[in-house]
Amino acid sequence: MQAHDHKGASPTPSADVDAKRSLLKDLPRVFTAKSISAGIVAALFGCSGPALIVISAAEAGNLSNGQTVAWLFAIYFLGGLISLIMASRYRQPITGAYSIPGAAIMITALATIPFNEAVGAFIMSGAIVLALGVSGVVGRIMRWLPMPIVMAMIGGALIRFGIGAVDSVGAAPWIAGTAVVAFFLSSRFIKAVPPVLVAAVVGLGVALAMGAVQPADVDIAFVAPQFTAPSFTLGAFLAISVPLAALVIGAENAQATGVLLAEEYRPPVNAMTIISGIGGMLAGLLGGHNANIAGPMTAICSSEQAGDDKSTRYGATLVNGVLFCAFGLFAGAAVPFILALPSALIGSVAGLAMIGVLLAAFQHAFSRHRGHQIGAFVALVVAMSNISLLGISAPFWALVCGIAVSLLLGEKTLDPEAEKTQVEG
């Protein structure tokens, strides 16, 4: 595979200036109605339920409001910054955020581990990811992985968004149901307006009419961030650093890489790992569990809902990055506002935005000429499960189990040309 930077040479100052000028000229083209609406949907998804998980983890650790705000600032501002950097550098919808499963495991971990030790573990987790990225190991692994197994993992991990949309309709038929109907009707009859935007606007209108938009009861004040000095311990390293690093690489980065491949991009895997490591270390210094490339947000921003022209979809990532940065800066005031939106509306719109990604993942995973079919099926069902071993969630184990079964059965690629993994170092 070709590396992105030829001969390892650093760009010259004139090249940097030309790149900036080129980006500025490209912005009017990439900021389309579809890319802007997809970026907003991704931000609404990332700033709603996941923020509540972080707040729950902070409450489990008895953190002060200042420490909670610092945590939110770290992961959202840096996650948004990662989006802006990666989208500008590679012109691909490589979107940053943080590990949602990582926030979930903190609810249990912070019940027994002091927060200053957890902060030290956050920093060490970022260092692990950075080391793996610099070594190039992750890029080599991704080039070796059979694509049907990777795509099946993506399908299994993201199918919950599709199921979540159905559950949302069941929970709030008028709000989520009208959003879904509006999506498909606009897809059929209104070509000029992004269907996901129509769904969001119609669903929000119904929610407002029904009085379902209520300020969230979140115990977090608009206060200055309070940073925590790290303490480094072996116990926190084993309980937090190792699982977090595995989640960032085996779940978030792997999902993001898979969805980009499904949409026929050439993701720079090592660069994605390196910036995830740097983001993890910086977030840890500020008191957040990690800031990295994120699978779900990348899926939304790289989907067909972000634009018919793949070369403009990174505009969605730029929009998402700006909104994430703003959310991080004003977390204390923004959290109750975002959480006032009905969860059923957010769940249904996020699921609708995933349709194209899921179709591409399943088509790549179970196309017979690609081989590895049983391994892909095992990866699918494991990724769809809620299994968690050693603090590591299902997507990682889906890859492990799928590859193990495929190797055990001696499955091979039937069409080598179809199996080429277009990733860059």
N, C-alpha and C positions, 0 to 999 in steps of 0.2 A: 504494500500500500504506500501511497505517496504521503510524505510528511507535508504539513501545511507550510512550514517555513523552509525554503530551499537552502541546503547546505548549512543549516543552523545559523545563518547570518541574521543579525539583528536589523530591523528596518532602519533606514537612514532617516535623519530629521526631515529631509524633503519628502520622503515616502510617507512619513507620518502626517505631514501637512496635506499632501495629496489625498490621503485616506480620509482625513477629516473633512476636506472640501467635498470629496465624493459622497460621504455620508450625508452631509448637509443638503447636497443636491438631490439625494435619494429620498429624503424624508417626505416630501410631498407625495411621492409615488407610493410609499409604504403605509402612510397613514390613510387608509381607506375606511369606509364605514364598517366593513367586515373585520378588519384588523383591530380597529378601535373597540368595537363591541366585544370581540373575543378577549381582548386584553382586560376589559372591564369585568367580564364574566369570571375570568381567571382570578382577578383581584377580589371580587366579591366572595368567591369560593374560599380563597386562602385567608381572607380577613374575617371570616364569620366563625363557623364551627371550630376550625383549628385554633383560632385565638382563644376560644373558650377552654380548649384542652390545655393550653399553656397556662391559663389563669388557674385552672383546677390543679395543675402540678404545682404552681406557686403556692396555692392554699395548702396543699398537702405538706409542703416544706415550711409552712408558717413564715413565708417571706413577707416583708413589708411592702406597702404600695410602691415605694420607690424602687425596690428590687424587682418587682413585677414589671413596672414600666421600663426599667433598664433591660430586662429580658426581652420584652416585646420590641423595644427599640433595636436591640442587637440583631434579632433574627429577621425583622421586617425591613429595616433600613439597609442592612448588609445584603439581604436576599434581593431586594430591589436593585441595589448597586451591581450585584452579580448579573442580573438580567441586562442592565444597561451596558455593562462591559462586554458580555459575551455576544449580545445581539449586534452591538456596534462593530465588534472585532471580526466576527465570522459571518454576519448577515444571515444568521439562522435563528429560528425561534427557540434558542437555548435559554430556558427560564429559571431564575433562581427563587428560592424561598427557604424552606427548612424541612426537616423530616417530621411529618405529623406522627408516625408511629414512635419516633424518638421522643416527642413531647409526651406521648401516652405512657411510655415506660418510666418517664420521670415521676409520674404520679406515685408509683410504687417505690421507686428508688429514693425519692426525697423524704419518704416517711421514716427512713432509717439512716440516711447518709446526710451529714451536715452540709449546708449549701456551699460553704467555702471549699469543702472537699469536692463537691460536685462541679464547681467552677473550674477547679484544677483538672478534673476529669474531662470537662468539655474541651479545654485547651489541648490536652493530650490526645483526645480523639481526633481533633483537627490535624495534629502533627502526624498521626498514623496515616490519615488519608493523603496528606501532602507528600509524605515519603513514598507512598505507593504510586502517586501520580508522577512524581519526579523520576522514579525508577523506570517508568514505562510499562510496569507489570500489567496494569489494568487494561491498557490498550492492546497488549499482546493477548490477554485472555479474551477480550471481546472479539478479536479477529479469529480466535480459535473456536469460540462457541458456535454450535450449530444454530442457524437462524430460526428454524422452525420451533426449537425449544425456547429461544429468547422471545419470539413473537407469541407463543402460547402463554408464557409467563406474563407478558404485557396484557394479553386478553383476559387472563384470569384475575390479574391485579386490578384492572380497570373496569371489569364487568360490574363491580359493585356500584359504579356510578349509574350504569343503565338500570340496575335493579333498584337503586336509590330513587331514580326518577319515577319508577312504577310505584314504589312505596309512598313517595310523596303525593302522588295522585290519590292513593288510598287514604292517606292521612288528611289531605286538604283538597277534595275533589274540585271545588270551584277555583281555587287559586292555582294549584299545579295543573289541574285538568285543562283549564282554559289556556294556560301557557303552552301546554303540549299541543293542543288543537291549533293554536295560533302559529306554532312553529311549522307544523306540516302544511297548513293552508298557505302560509306565506312562502314556503318552499315551492309550492305548486304554482301559485298565482302572482307572487310579488317578487320578481327577480332582482329588483334594484335595491331592496333592503335586506340586510342579513337576517335570516330566520331566527337566529338565537337572540338578536336584539328585539325583534317583534315579540318573541315569547316573553322576554324579561319585562318589556314595557306593559304588555297586556296583563301579565300576572301581577305586576306591581299595582296596576290600576285597579284590578279586582280586589287585591289585598287592602288597598287604601279605602275602597268603597265599603268593604266589609269591616273596617276598623281593626284589621289584623296586624297593622304595623304599630307595635307598642315599644316604647323605650325599654331596653333590657335592664334587668336588675343585677348589675355587675358591680361588685364592691371594689372599685378601683378609682382612685382620685386622680385629678389632673395635677400631678406633682412632678418634680424634677427626678430624673433617674438616680438611683442610689447604687453605686458600683461596689462589688464585693471582692476583696483580696483573695486570690486563689491559694489553696493548700493542696499539695500533691501527696496522695496516699495510694498504696498498692490496692487496697480494698476498693476504692472508688474507681481506680483504673480498670480492674477486672469487672466490676458491676456496671460501670457506665461507659468508659472509654471504648472498650472492645465492642460491645453491642452497638453503640452509636456509629462507630466507624464502619461496622459491617452493614448497618442500615443505609448509611450514606452511599456506600459503594454497591452493595448487593441489591438494594431496593431502589433508592432514589436515582442514582446515576444510571443504573442498569435499565430502569423504566424509561428514563429520559432518552437514553441512547436507543432503546428499542423503538419508541414511538417515532423518533427522528428517522431511523432507518425505514420504518414502515411507510413514512411519508417521502421516502427517497432522498433524504438529505445525507450528507457525509459528515457526521458529528466528530469533532476533535476530542476523542475520549480522554486522552492524557491531560489535555488542557482543562477539560471539564472536571477531572479529578483534582488537578492542582488547585484550581480556584475554589473548589469545594473544601479542600484542606485549609487554604488560607482563610476562607470565610469562616470555617469552624474555629480556627485559632483566634481570629479577631472577635468573633461572637463570644467565645469563651472569656476573653479578657473583659468584655463588657457585661458578662453575666448571662449570656444566652447559650442554649444547648448546641446549636450549630446553624450555619447559614451555608447553603449548598445548592447545586442544581437540583430541581425538584421535578419528579415524575408527573404528577397530575397537572400542574400548571403548564409544563412543557407540552403535555398532551393537548390541552385546550388551545394553547397558542399556536400549535403546529397543525391543528386540524383544518379541514376544508372550511369550517366556519370562520376561520381567520382570513380567508381569501382563496379565490380560485387559482391565483398565481402564487406558486410556492415561494417565489423570490421576494414577495412583499409581506409574507406572514410574520417576519421578525418585527414588523411594526406592532403587532399584538404584544410581543415581549417587551418592547420599549414602553408601551402604555402601561402594562402590568408593573414594570419596574418603577415608573414614576409614582404610581398609586401605592405600591408597597413602601417606597421611601417615605411618602407623605404619611401613610398610616403609622410607620415606625416613629416619625417625628412627633406626631400628635396622638400617640396611642391612648393616653389617658382620656382624651375627649372623644376619640374615634370609635373605641370599642363599643360603648352603649349604642351609638348610632347604627353601626353595621349590624349588631346583633338584634336591632329592632326589626329587621327584615324577617319575614317568615322563613323558617328553615326549609319548609316544603318548596317554596319558590326557588331558593338557591339550589336545592337538591335536584329539582326537575330541570332547571336550566343547565346546570353542570352536566347532567346525564345526557341531555340533548346535544350538547357541544361535543360529547365524546363519540357520537355515532360513527363518524368517519374513521376515527382512529381505531375503534374496535373492529370495524369491518376490515380495514387493512390488516390488522394484526391476525385475525382469524383466517383471512385469505392466504397470508404468508405462512401461517403455522400449519395449515392442513391442506396445502396443495400437494397432491400425492407425489409429484415428480421431485419434490424437495427432500423426501425421505424423512427419517427420524420421527415417524408418525406416533409410535407408542410413547417414545420419550416426550414428545410434545404434548400428548394427552395427559401424561403424568404431571408435567409441569403446569398444565392448565388447571387440573383439579386441586393440586397442592396450592397454587396461587389463589384459587377461589376460596380456600379454607381459611380458618382463623388460627392455624397452627403457629405456635411461637416456641422455639427451643433456644435455650441459652440466651434469652432476651432478644433473639433475632426473629423478625417477622417472616411471614409466608413467602414473599417474592424471592428472597435469597434461597430458601429451602426448595422452592419450585425449580430453580436452576440446578441446584445440587441433585435433587431426586430425578429430574428429567434426564440430565446427563448420565447419571449412574445407571438408570434403566436402559438408556440408549446404548451405552457401552456394553452392558451386560448382555444385551440381545444382539450386539454386533451390527446395529443399524448404521447405515451409511447414506451419504448424500447421493441421490440418483442423478442429479444434474449439477455438476460442479459449478457451472457458470451461474446458475440460479442461487447458489449458496454463498457466493462471494459477499463478504461483509464489508460494506463500504464505510469504514471508519478511518479517521486520520489519527496520526500520533499527536 
